[in-house]
Amino acid sequence: MSDDDMDLPEMTPSSQDEKSLENAADDLVLQEMQATQKSDPEPPTEKSVADLEAIFDVPVRVSVILGRSKIPVADLLKMDIGTVVELDRQVGEAIEIYVNDRLIARGEIVLVENRLGVTMTEIIKAA
């Protein structure tokens, strides 16, 4: 049976349906609403250390990139305690500080009581 053999009724809205839609639109009443206004804005509350207590135990991974070097695996396997690895940075150059693999600051290496440390010199703002 082809489409030509079938007689399909035409699907048009009746005049009764059109009048019902017009009456429904006439019955629709729109009301204007006004926004509520605060009389006095609340003063900013002071934050204390206790407000941050919930996040004190959240573990984060801090990484400091001192420099990079490419060396063959054979040379890597020959390394022992005290082996010096030449990096691509110079003394006094800024180093990157990452928290959870996200760059957050740049800094410099410092020596504190015969231990290496890092001091932040620039904080990177989120983009």
Residue frames relative to the residue before (quaternion, step in Angstrom):
aa qw qx qy qz dx dy dz
M 1.0000 0.0000 0.0000 0.0000 0.00 0.00 0.00
S 0.2437 -0.7870 0.5523 0.1270 3.60 -0.70 1.00
D 0.6783 -0.4842 0.3639 0.4160 3.54 -1.31 0.18
D 0.6215 0.5528 -0.3444 0.4353 3.58 1.13 -0.61
D 0.6522 0.5320 -0.3166 0.4375 3.61 1.11 -0.66
M 0.6802 0.4781 -0.2962 0.4702 3.61 1.13 -0.53
D 0.2235 -0.7439 0.6133 0.1432 3.55 -0.99 0.82
L 0.0961 -0.8061 0.5836 0.0198 3.54 -0.38 1.25
P 0.4599 -0.6717 0.4911 0.3101 3.59 -0.92 0.81
E 0.5008 -0.6438 0.4889 0.3093 3.55 -1.10 0.67
M 0.2762 -0.7799 0.5458 0.1325 3.58 -0.83 1.01
T 0.2661 0.7314 -0.5857 0.2262 3.58 -0.01 1.25
P 0.5251 -0.6359 0.4447 0.3495 3.58 -1.01 0.66
S 0.4464 -0.6826 0.5074 0.2780 3.55 -1.01 0.79
S 0.6434 -0.5188 0.3828 0.4128 3.54 -1.23 0.33
Q 0.5781 0.5763 -0.3687 0.4447 3.59 1.17 -0.57
D 0.6647 0.5005 -0.2989 0.4672 3.61 0.97 -0.92
E 0.6414 0.5289 -0.3217 0.4533 3.59 0.98 -0.83
K 0.6566 0.4992 -0.3137 0.4703 3.61 0.97 -0.81
S 0.6298 0.5324 -0.3402 0.4519 3.61 1.01 -0.74
L 0.6527 0.5076 -0.3110 0.4687 3.59 1.00 -0.83
E 0.6485 0.5121 -0.3209 0.4628 3.61 0.96 -0.81
N 0.6588 0.5018 -0.3097 0.4672 3.61 0.96 -0.84
A 0.6341 0.5249 -0.3330 0.4599 3.60 1.00 -0.76
A 0.6503 0.5051 -0.3150 0.4720 3.60 1.01 -0.78
D 0.6469 0.5160 -0.3235 0.4590 3.60 1.03 -0.73
D 0.6757 0.5035 -0.2903 0.4534 3.59 1.07 -0.72
L 0.5602 0.6158 -0.3844 0.3990 3.60 1.22 -0.40
V 0.0684 -0.7927 0.6058 0.0003 3.56 -0.71 1.10
L 0.2101 -0.7728 0.5887 0.1095 3.54 -0.81 1.02
Q 0.1566 -0.7825 0.5978 0.0767 3.54 -0.93 0.90
E 0.3859 -0.7088 0.5425 0.2331 3.52 -0.99 0.86
M 0.1706 -0.7800 0.5963 0.0836 3.54 -0.89 0.95
Q 0.2632 -0.7560 0.5781 0.1581 3.53 -1.08 0.72
A 0.4876 -0.6583 0.4922 0.2942 3.53 -1.06 0.80
T 0.4510 -0.6653 0.5156 0.2967 3.54 -1.04 0.71
Q 0.2087 -0.7804 0.5799 0.1055 3.54 -1.00 0.81
K 0.3727 -0.6988 0.5620 0.2387 3.52 -1.03 0.80
S 0.4413 -0.7010 0.4899 0.2718 3.55 -0.90 0.89
D 0.7961 0.0718 -0.0189 0.6006 3.59 0.89 -0.90
P 0.3604 -0.7117 0.5443 0.2595 3.59 -0.70 0.96
E 0.5131 -0.6550 0.4609 0.3086 3.53 -1.05 0.82
P 0.4501 -0.6774 0.4957 0.3046 3.59 -0.89 0.83
P 0.5552 -0.6023 0.4351 0.3738 3.59 -1.06 0.65
T 0.3718 -0.7269 0.5328 0.2224 3.53 -0.94 0.91
E 0.4890 -0.6537 0.4917 0.3029 3.52 -1.11 0.68
K 0.3124 -0.7340 0.5752 0.1811 3.55 -1.00 0.86
S 0.1302 -0.7817 0.6056 0.0728 3.51 -1.05 0.74
V 0.6981 -0.4460 0.3507 0.4366 3.53 -1.32 0.14
A 0.6075 0.5754 -0.3523 0.4192 3.59 1.06 -0.70
D 0.6024 0.5657 -0.3561 0.4362 3.61 1.14 -0.60
L 0.7240 0.4280 -0.2309 0.4892 3.59 1.12 -0.63
E 0.3870 0.7723 -0.4457 0.2348 3.57 1.28 -0.11
A 0.6185 0.5766 -0.3450 0.4073 3.59 1.05 -0.70
I 0.7477 0.3983 -0.2345 0.4769 3.61 1.05 -0.60
F 0.4198 0.7337 -0.4553 0.2797 3.60 1.22 -0.03
D 0.7496 0.4013 -0.2183 0.4791 3.61 1.01 -0.72
V 0.4447 0.6718 -0.4751 0.3538 3.61 1.23 0.23
P 0.3301 -0.7659 0.5112 0.2076 3.61 -0.60 1.08
V 0.0348 -0.7643 0.6437 0.0132 3.55 -1.10 0.80
R 0.3304 -0.7247 0.5679 0.2074 3.55 -1.19 0.53
V 0.1324 -0.7869 0.6010 0.0448 3.57 -0.63 1.14
S 0.0354 -0.7927 0.6082 -0.0190 3.56 -0.82 1.07
V 0.1239 -0.7628 0.6311 0.0663 3.53 -1.06 0.82
I 0.2266 -0.7814 0.5706 0.1114 3.56 -0.66 1.12
L 0.2258 -0.8009 0.5464 0.0949 3.56 -0.38 1.29
G 0.7294 -0.2973 0.2327 0.5705 3.56 1.11 -0.68
R 0.3394 -0.7243 0.5607 0.2140 3.54 -1.31 0.06
S 0.0300 -0.7809 0.6238 0.0131 3.50 -1.29 0.48
K 0.2347 -0.7388 0.6111 0.1605 3.57 -1.11 0.68
I 0.0893 0.7818 -0.6102 0.0921 3.52 -0.79 1.09
P 0.5438 -0.6116 0.4548 0.3512 3.58 -1.09 0.62
V 0.6193 -0.5626 0.4012 0.3727 3.58 -1.15 0.65
A 0.6080 0.5629 -0.3579 0.4306 3.60 1.00 -0.74
D 0.6717 0.4746 -0.2944 0.4867 3.61 0.99 -0.83
L 0.6091 0.5552 -0.3429 0.4506 3.58 1.09 -0.70
L 0.6761 0.4965 -0.2887 0.4615 3.57 0.98 -0.86
K 0.6542 0.5142 -0.3064 0.4623 3.60 1.18 -0.50
M 0.5066 0.6764 -0.4199 0.3308 3.62 1.22 -0.26
D 0.0669 -0.7680 0.6369 0.0115 3.50 -1.20 0.72
I 0.7045 -0.4065 0.3286 0.4800 3.58 -1.27 0.02
G 0.7871 0.2936 -0.2408 0.4861 3.55 -0.91 0.97
T 0.4626 0.6660 -0.4637 0.3570 3.60 1.23 -0.04
V 0.3006 -0.7488 0.5671 0.1650 3.56 -0.93 0.93
V 0.1349 -0.7710 0.6198 0.0568 3.56 -0.89 1.01
E 0.3266 -0.7523 0.5424 0.1820 3.55 -0.73 1.08
L 0.1962 -0.7944 0.5693 0.0792 3.57 -0.79 1.08
D 0.5745 -0.6269 0.4213 0.3153 3.55 -1.29 0.35
R 0.6163 0.5304 -0.3508 0.4645 3.62 1.23 0.25
Q 0.3767 -0.7028 0.5592 0.2267 3.51 -1.24 0.56
V 0.6198 -0.5132 0.4271 0.4124 3.58 -1.27 0.35
G 0.7844 0.3086 -0.2387 0.4823 3.57 -0.92 0.92
E 0.5375 0.6036 -0.4164 0.4164 3.61 1.25 -0.15
A 0.5556 -0.6041 0.4538 0.3470 3.55 -1.16 0.61
I 0.2258 -0.7462 0.6112 0.1362 3.54 -1.18 0.68
E 0.4372 -0.6896 0.5099 0.2708 3.58 -1.20 0.47
I 0.1725 -0.7565 0.6244 0.0902 3.54 -1.13 0.78
Y 0.0991 -0.8045 0.5856 0.0070 3.56 -0.71 1.13
V 0.1015 -0.7346 0.6645 0.0927 3.55 -1.20 0.64
N 0.8273 -0.0826 -0.0201 0.5553 3.56 -0.63 1.22
D 0.6921 -0.5170 0.2478 0.4385 3.57 0.88 1.07
R 0.6012 0.5139 -0.3820 0.4780 3.60 1.15 0.50
L 0.4422 -0.6978 0.4981 0.2633 3.57 -0.79 1.06
I 0.0324 -0.8270 0.5612 -0.0109 3.59 -0.63 1.09
A 0.8238 0.0020 0.0293 0.5661 3.61 1.12 -0.50
R 0.2687 -0.6837 0.6381 0.2305 3.48 -1.43 0.09
G 0.0018 0.8202 -0.5710 0.0339 3.55 -1.09 0.59
E 0.4065 -0.6663 0.5621 0.2734 3.50 -1.36 -0.32
I 0.4810 -0.6436 0.5121 0.3037 3.53 -1.23 0.55
V 0.0649 -0.7814 0.6202 0.0212 3.54 -1.01 0.88
L 0.3297 -0.7094 0.5851 0.2140 3.54 -1.26 0.44
V 0.0181 0.7945 -0.6031 0.0692 3.57 -0.63 1.19
E 0.8406 -0.1372 0.0425 0.5223 3.57 -0.60 1.20
N 0.7017 -0.4853 0.2394 0.4636 3.56 0.83 1.09
R 0.6272 0.4694 -0.3609 0.5061 3.60 1.14 0.55
L 0.4553 -0.6665 0.5141 0.2902 3.53 -1.14 0.66
G 0.0063 0.7782 -0.6279 0.0121 3.54 -1.10 0.74
V 0.3376 -0.7190 0.5688 0.2133 3.53 -1.31 0.07
T 0.1285 -0.7577 0.6336 0.0887 3.53 -1.02 0.81
M 0.3885 -0.7201 0.5237 0.2371 3.58 -0.93 0.89
T 0.1547 -0.7995 0.5763 0.0686 3.54 -0.90 0.96
E 0.7931 0.0875 -0.0265 0.6023 3.58 1.21 -0.50
I 0.2083 -0.7555 0.6082 0.1258 3.57 -0.88 0.95
I 0.3396 -0.7434 0.5492 0.1742 3.55 -0.89 1.05
K 0.3216 -0.7556 0.5394 0.1863 3.57 -0.70 1.07
A 0.5542 -0.6097 0.4528 0.3408 3.57 -1.11 0.74
A 0.3693 -0.7411 0.5202 0.2092 3.55 -0.99 0.87
